[in-house]
Amino acid sequence: MSSNQNYDLVIIGAGPGGYVAAIRAAQLGLKTAAIDKRATPGGTCLHVGCIPSKALLDSSEIYELAQTKFKRHGVEFDNVTLNLPNMMKRKGEVVKGLTMGVLGLMKKNKIDYIQGAGRFLSKTEVEVEKADGSKETLTAKNMLIATGSEPVELPFMKFDHEFVCDSTDALSFDKVPERLVLIGGGVIGLELGSVWRRLGAKVTVIEMLPRILPPMDGECAEAMQKMLKRQGLEFKLGCKVTGCEKTGAAGSVSYINEKGETESVECDKVVVAVGRRPYTSGLDLEAAGVQLDAMKRVAINERFQTSVENIYAIGDAVEGPMLAHKAEEEGVACAEILAGKPGHIDKDTIPNVVYTWPEVASVGKTEEEVKGSGVEYISATFPFMANGRAKAMGEMDGFVKVIAAKEDDALLGVHIVGPRASDMIAEAVCAMAFGGSAEDIARICHAHPTLSEALKEAALGIDGRTIHM
Ligand code: NAI
């Protein structure tokens, strides 16, 4: 066992929260080490989350476009075939390129990246157990917990990673399952369901609630469900899964439907995507005195400080949406606080994106939340059907919805269902972060022809002066 005494900051977990915090801390002159079980930094997001899923979403989208839409553009060929091993290989190369790139950034910023499992010995000491069984103790003035989250397992349906799979398994199936059941109509269920449906699986989504995408604006979720249904996804809403049975190579999932009847659906694989929970097991938080909140997240104050003053926590391990970009912002703010600066994040303007096609993106409050708050508001929508660029692309599904306060026109929420909604939402985030109004967006010159004109038109609609509708 060796010991290294002189870090300003030791970070446990090098996902988007941890590695970004490490870089910002190093930029500010703090001697920093990051510990992670994986050989390369990037965490769930880069290895088995956002990045590989987007690689597969993009590849499967191209495959589907080639089969269904190219012809309409006058691009014709005889036969489109799927080479799944090559699609997976490309996904692997994307992941490798990015994770090695982040490792390079760690080196460039003189951050010690230590592969191994970290656990607290005290509030200033962390022991790292490496893959070869050797141990090293790191000592630091400040510690940062950035250990992320793990998929929730249904107690009556344990992951066997063959038939009952988690989202990580579903990024690496070696063949397209003929029939795939997804439990959970949230973001993971719909993104992975879209991938495998496009590649040829018959996909059924079983969702407990009477709607999909629970935190999203209701009108957007409803529109999205219709579009996904049209694409071929089957939805069983208001259905409570009760168990599954494996019979030979395939099996079935049973559930109680909205009328209280027991039904079942046959399938070759099941993916459980019913949420994620903070991952803190093995950290020995008790040894340092770090407390959890009622929801088993690491409890923090507004400065990301845990119940122990020199131990901080960010990302999926703490309260707030489990999103890579939220963790990154917290990582930067936390590092700045540690360096004596006023680190801060604006929790009200964190965008949320679902990378289906079309995409769903939102910022601020949903119409349901605004209604519930009692604030008087005006809401206006503009369809992509009336947008020149969307027509040129042949992607007219969806709309932009702007919600503004009746009293002063302040933007309360912007919700987009449509092509490249993920990129378009940045304008709304920017406007809201600057305290903007619908009128501000309406009076900004938007390039023509672009999809972003739909946002301008929806903003004009708040004052009843939409031009192209
Ligand atoms: P989620 O919370 O988005 O959705 C889970 C869904 O499962 C909910 O609709 C819930 O009602 C349903 N559910 C729960 N228990 C159920 C049961 N027993 N039977 C049927 N349905 C049930 O969780 P998800 O999709 O697993 O994602 C986990 C986290 O990862 C989320 O917090 C999400 O923000 C994050 N994530 C974000 C992505 C993005 O930003 N594009 C992509 C993937 C994940």
Boltz pocket constraint, residues with backbone or C-beta under 6 A from the ligand:
constraints:
  - pocket:
      binder: B
      contacts: [[A, 50], [A, 154], [A, 183], [A, 184], [A, 185], [A, 186], [A, 187], [A, 188], [A, 189], [A, 191], [A, 206], [A, 207], [A, 208], [A, 209], [A, 211], [A, 212], [A, 213], [A, 214], [A, 239], [A, 240], [A, 241], [A, 272], [A, 273], [A, 274], [A, 275], [A, 276], [A, 321], [A, 322], [A, 323], [A, 352], [A, 353], [A, 354], [A, 355]]
      max_distance: 6.0
